[in-house]
Amino acid sequence: MSYELNNFQTDVIERSQDVPVVVDFWAPWCGPCRMLGPVIEKLASEAEDKWALVKVNTDENQDIAAQYQIRGIPNLKLFVDGEVVSEQVGALPEPALKQWIEGFLTAKA
């Protein structure tokens, strides 16, 4: 399954009206990003459509990175109803990442 960005408006803003969307801002040269990528993709594949993942390569999408004030990567932003509602910077271990996402989903339920 590919989580790569096609269109930010459609993939993130509009989709987040229906389901929370986690956006992974990353770059190929970023070591921590390469560690985080497989972990967040695994969690997304196990999410059973409770939330969606979109990966944004900051080298290829500098305008979007600037718009969301990405100063360090990896950077995860959780979108609901088109707005950023939570954020994590840095590569978190799987249990912490899962807790961050599920904690938000539980709070919204």
GROMACS elastic network, one bead per residue, 0.5 to 0.9 nm:
[ bonds ]
;  ai    aj funct       b0    kb
    1    41     6  0.88572   500
    1    45     6  0.82060   500
    2     5     6  0.87969   500
    2    54     6  0.87015   500
    2    55     6  0.89052   500
    3     6     6  0.89777   500
    3    41     6  0.78258   500
    3    52     6  0.86650   500
    3    53     6  0.60612   500
    3    55     6  0.56183   500
    3    56     6  0.87961   500
    4    53     6  0.86414   500
    4    54     6  0.58335   500
    4    56     6  0.65360   500
    4    57     6  0.81169   500
    5     8     6  0.65698   500
    5    11     6  0.69011   500
    5    12     6  0.87196   500
    5    54     6  0.58628   500
    5    55     6  0.58076   500
    5    56     6  0.57150   500
    5    57     6  0.80731   500
    6    10     6  0.81589   500
    6    11     6  0.68800   500
    7    10     6  0.54648   500
    7    11     6  0.56389   500
    7    12     6  0.79237   500
    8    11     6  0.51546   500
    8    12     6  0.53517   500
    8    13     6  0.67305   500
    8    14     6  0.86740   500
    8    54     6  0.88143   500
    8    56     6  0.87782   500
    8    64     6  0.81905   500
    9    12     6  0.57661   500
    9    14     6  0.61004   500
    9    15     6  0.83883   500
    9    82     6  0.88700   500
   10    13     6  0.60081   500
   10    14     6  0.50339   500
   10    15     6  0.62906   500
   11    14     6  0.65593   500
   11    15     6  0.56577   500
   11    16     6  0.81086   500
   11    21     6  0.85362   500
   11    54     6  0.71441   500
   12    15     6  0.52519   500
   12    16     6  0.57233   500
   12    17     6  0.87746   500
   12    20     6  0.88419   500
   12    21     6  0.62438   500
   12    22     6  0.83494   500
   12    23     6  0.76687   500
   12    52     6  0.87934   500
   12    53     6  0.87415   500
   12    54     6  0.72017   500
   12    79     6  0.72794   500
   12    80     6  0.89680   500
   12    82     6  0.71709   500
   13    16     6  0.54063   500
   13    17     6  0.70747   500
   13    21     6  0.84650   500
   13    79     6  0.74850   500
   13    80     6  0.80864   500
   13    81     6  0.70322   500
   13    83     6  0.75213   500
   14    17     6  0.55380   500
   14    18     6  0.77421   500
   14    81     6  0.76493   500
   14    82     6  0.66108   500
   15    18     6  0.56411   500
   15    19     6  0.63582   500
   15    20     6  0.77830   500
   15    21     6  0.71974   500
   15    52     6  0.83950   500
   15    80     6  0.87302   500
   15    81     6  0.82518   500
   15    82     6  0.81031   500
   16    20     6  0.50399   500
   16    21     6  0.54506   500
   16    51     6  0.86962   500
   16    52     6  0.83840   500
   16    79     6  0.59410   500
   16    81     6  0.51403   500
   16    82     6  0.56635   500
   16    83     6  0.82080   500
   17    20     6  0.75755   500
   17    79     6  0.88463   500
   17    80     6  0.63238   500
   17    82     6  0.64493   500
   18    80     6  0.82088   500
   18    81     6  0.76172   500
   19    49     6  0.77041   500
   19    50     6  0.65672   500
   19    51     6  0.54403   500
   19    52     6  0.68988   500
   19    79     6  0.87913   500
   19    80     6  0.71239   500
   19    81     6  0.83727   500
   20    50     6  0.73705   500
   20    52     6  0.63248   500
   20    53     6  0.87431   500
   20    78     6  0.67399   500
   20    79     6  0.57090   500
   20    80     6  0.50350   500
   20    81     6  0.78759   500
   20   105     6  0.82121   500
   21    51     6  0.56498   500
   21    53     6  0.56536   500
   21    54     6  0.70950   500
   21    77     6  0.81571   500
   21    78     6  0.56893   500
   21    79     6  0.51063   500
   21    80     6  0.67367   500
   22    44     6  0.89527   500
   22    51     6  0.72884   500
   22    52     6  0.60998   500
   22    54     6  0.63185   500
   22    55     6  0.83925   500
   22    76     6  0.65008   500
   22    77     6  0.56610   500
   22    79     6  0.62835   500
   22   101     6  0.84498   500
   23    52     6  0.84849   500
   23    53     6  0.59133   500
   23    55     6  0.56994   500
   23    56     6  0.68784   500
   23    75     6  0.80347   500
   23    76     6  0.54842   500
   23    77     6  0.51858   500
   23    78     6  0.63131   500
   23    79     6  0.75806   500
   24    33     6  0.88047   500
   24    37     6  0.80682   500
   24    40     6  0.83205   500
   24    53     6  0.73653   500
   24    54     6  0.62272   500
   24    56     6  0.59417   500
   24    57     6  0.82987   500
   24    73     6  0.87898   500
   24    74     6  0.68992   500
   24    75     6  0.59687   500
   24    77     6  0.68232   500
   25    33     6  0.84531   500
   25    54     6  0.86478   500
   25    55     6  0.60884   500
   25    57     6  0.60427   500
   25    58     6  0.61367   500
   25    65     6  0.74884   500
   25    70     6  0.77693   500
   25    72     6  0.89764   500
   25    73     6  0.64093   500
   25    74     6  0.57488   500
   25    75     6  0.51279   500
   25    76     6  0.61918   500
   25    77     6  0.80692   500
   26    29     6  0.87769   500
   26    30     6  0.71027   500
   26    32     6  0.89768   500
   26    33     6  0.56521   500
   26    34     6  0.82905   500
   26    37     6  0.84036   500
   26    55     6  0.71784   500
   26    56     6  0.61820   500
   26    57     6  0.51012   500
   26    58     6  0.57865   500
   26    59     6  0.82567   500
   26    73     6  0.56997   500
   26    74     6  0.51325   500
   26    75     6  0.69465   500
   26    76     6  0.88559   500
   27    30     6  0.54805   500
   27    31     6  0.87949   500
   27    33     6  0.67709   500
   27    34     6  0.82965   500
   27    56     6  0.81158   500
   27    57     6  0.51224   500
   27    58     6  0.56622   500
   27    59     6  0.61479   500
   27    60     6  0.85606   500
   27    73     6  0.76107   500
   27    74     6  0.79258   500
   28    31     6  0.79304   500
   28    33     6  0.75150   500
   28    34     6  0.71694   500
   28    57     6  0.75723   500
   28    59     6  0.82998   500
   29    33     6  0.82029   500
   29    34     6  0.82177   500
   30    33     6  0.51892   500
   30    34     6  0.64541   500
   30    35     6  0.89522   500
   30    73     6  0.74328   500
   30    74     6  0.77498   500
   31    34     6  0.51922   500
   31    35     6  0.65062   500
   31    36     6  0.88136   500
   32    35     6  0.50091   500
   32    36     6  0.61295   500
   32    37     6  0.85393   500
   32    73     6  0.79235   500
   32    74     6  0.66960   500
   32    90     6  0.72112   500
   32    91     6  0.56255   500
   33    36     6  0.50483   500
   33    37     6  0.58761   500
   33    73     6  0.68960   500
   33    74     6  0.51643   500
   33    75     6  0.86588   500
   33    90     6  0.81137   500
   33    91     6  0.67907   500
   34    37     6  0.53382   500
   34    38     6  0.73751   500
   34    74     6  0.89430   500
   35    38     6  0.66358   500
   35    39     6  0.73068   500
   35    91     6  0.71618   500
   36    39     6  0.52911   500
   36    40     6  0.61729   500
   36    41     6  0.85133   500
   36    74     6  0.76673   500
   36    90     6  0.85330   500
   36    91     6  0.54485   500
   36    92     6  0.70825   500
   36    93     6  0.78919   500
   36    94     6  0.84465   500
   37    40     6  0.54475   500
   37    41     6  0.60661   500
   37    42     6  0.85593   500
   37    55     6  0.86410   500
   37    74     6  0.89999   500
   37    91     6  0.89775   500
   38    41     6  0.50444   500
   38    42     6  0.60173   500
   38    43     6  0.86566   500
   39    42     6  0.51489   500
   39    43     6  0.63610   500
   39    44     6  0.86711   500
   39    93     6  0.80397   500
   39    94     6  0.61735   500
   39    97     6  0.85689   500
   40    43     6  0.50931   500
   40    44     6  0.61096   500
   40    45     6  0.86238   500
   40    53     6  0.80157   500
   40    94     6  0.77026   500
   40    97     6  0.76850   500
   40    98     6  0.85917   500
   41    45     6  0.61530   500
   41    46     6  0.86658   500
   41    53     6  0.74474   500
   42    45     6  0.51518   500
   42    46     6  0.63588   500
   42    47     6  0.87014   500
   43    46     6  0.50982   500
   43    47     6  0.60816   500
   43    94     6  0.82167   500
   43    97     6  0.86596   500
   43    98     6  0.71840   500
   44    47     6  0.50105   500
   44    48     6  0.78730   500
   44    49     6  0.81468   500
   44    50     6  0.88554   500
   44    51     6  0.72166   500
   44    52     6  0.64038   500
   44    53     6  0.61138   500
   45    48     6  0.70382   500
   45    49     6  0.84595   500
   45    52     6  0.88792   500
   45    53     6  0.89805   500
   46    49     6  0.83744   500
   47    50     6  0.54942   500
   47    51     6  0.63027   500
   47    52     6  0.78461   500
   48    51     6  0.76937   500
   49    52     6  0.65141   500
   50   105     6  0.81760   500
   51   101     6  0.87197   500
   51   105     6  0.85583   500
   56    59     6  0.87725   500
   56    60     6  0.80360   500
   56    61     6  0.68939   500
   56    64     6  0.84376   500
   56    65     6  0.82707   500
   57    60     6  0.54895   500
   57    61     6  0.60400   500
   57    62     6  0.82904   500
   57    65     6  0.86929   500
   58    62     6  0.53080   500
   58    63     6  0.84340   500
   58    64     6  0.76961   500
   58    65     6  0.58138   500
   58    66     6  0.89334   500
   58    70     6  0.84898   500
   58    73     6  0.87002   500
   59    62     6  0.58096   500
   59    65     6  0.87212   500
   60    63     6  0.87472   500
   61    64     6  0.55253   500
   61    65     6  0.63600   500
   61    66     6  0.87309   500
   62    66     6  0.60211   500
   62    67     6  0.84855   500
   63    66     6  0.51385   500
   63    67     6  0.61088   500
   63    68     6  0.87635   500
   64    68     6  0.63075   500
   64    69     6  0.84907   500
   64    70     6  0.86864   500
   65    68     6  0.53507   500
   65    69     6  0.60528   500
   65    70     6  0.51664   500
   65    71     6  0.82926   500
   66    70     6  0.60629   500
   66    71     6  0.83323   500
   67    70     6  0.78833   500
   70    73     6  0.72546   500
   70    75     6  0.71419   500
   71    75     6  0.85725   500
   72    75     6  0.65951   500
   72    89     6  0.71453   500
   72    90     6  0.78123   500
   73    76     6  0.83944   500
   73    89     6  0.66572   500
   73    90     6  0.63131   500
   73    91     6  0.84657   500
   74    88     6  0.84389   500
   74    89     6  0.59834   500
   74    90     6  0.51065   500
   74    91     6  0.63106   500
   75    87     6  0.73095   500
   75    88     6  0.58919   500
   75    90     6  0.61173   500
   75    91     6  0.81982   500
   76    86     6  0.83385   500
   76    87     6  0.55345   500
   76    88     6  0.50832   500
   76    89     6  0.62193   500
   76    90     6  0.81847   500
   77    84     6  0.62289   500
   77    85     6  0.75519   500
   77    86     6  0.58821   500
   77    88     6  0.65587   500
   77    89     6  0.86224   500
   78    83     6  0.81334   500
   78    84     6  0.55660   500
   78    85     6  0.57456   500
   78    86     6  0.51319   500
   78    87     6  0.61168   500
   78    88     6  0.86874   500
   78   101     6  0.82699   500
   79    82     6  0.58822   500
   79    83     6  0.51523   500
   79    85     6  0.57892   500
   79    86     6  0.74160   500
   80    83     6  0.54500   500
   80    84     6  0.65543   500
   80    85     6  0.64902   500
   81    84     6  0.85099   500
   84    87     6  0.75116   500
   86   100     6  0.89947   500
   86   104     6  0.82369   500
   88    91     6  0.85756   500
   88    92     6  0.84041   500
   88    97     6  0.87815   500
   88   100     6  0.84652   500
   89    92     6  0.83050   500
   91    97     6  0.87285   500
   92    95     6  0.81287   500
   92    96     6  0.60744   500
   92    97     6  0.58045   500
   93    96     6  0.55399   500
   93    97     6  0.62086   500
   93    98     6  0.86657   500
   94    97     6  0.50442   500
   94    98     6  0.59838   500
   94    99     6  0.84613   500
   95    98     6  0.51390   500
   95    99     6  0.60676   500
   95   100     6  0.86109   500
   96    99     6  0.50168   500
   96   100     6  0.61211   500
   96   101     6  0.87355   500
   97   100     6  0.51219   500
   97   101     6  0.63753   500
   97   102     6  0.85479   500
   98   101     6  0.53084   500
   98   102     6  0.58937   500
   98   103     6  0.80647   500
   99   102     6  0.51767   500
   99   103     6  0.54719   500
   99   104     6  0.82905   500
  100   103     6  0.52405   500
  100   104     6  0.63910   500
  100   105     6  0.88281   500
  101   104     6  0.53351   500
  101   105     6  0.63334   500
  101   106     6  0.87003   500
  102   106     6  0.59299   500
  102   107     6  0.83994   500
  103   106     6  0.51782   500
  103   107     6  0.61602   500
  103   108     6  0.87007   500
  104   107     6  0.50741   500
  104   108     6  0.62715   500
  104   109     6  0.87609   500
  105   108     6  0.51586   500
  105   109     6  0.62717   500
  106   109     6  0.51773   500
